[in-house]
């Protein structure tokens, strides 16, 4: 009789654990990285001090032209 109760208790615990695992929220899906526009890249590089103002303006004016 006691063996039957222990087996039943183990089954109940296993079922509860499996239910908890199944109900756990799934991790959020990773979104693909956003593509930066050339203008945004230039703005970021200028703000970081990687290019000077003349280079920034020259490249921005080049982006404004239709080739």
Residue pairs with C-beta under 8 A, 6 or more apart in sequence:
36 44
38 63
39 60
39 63
42 51
42 56
42 59
42 60
42 63
45 51
45 56
46 53
46 56
51 59
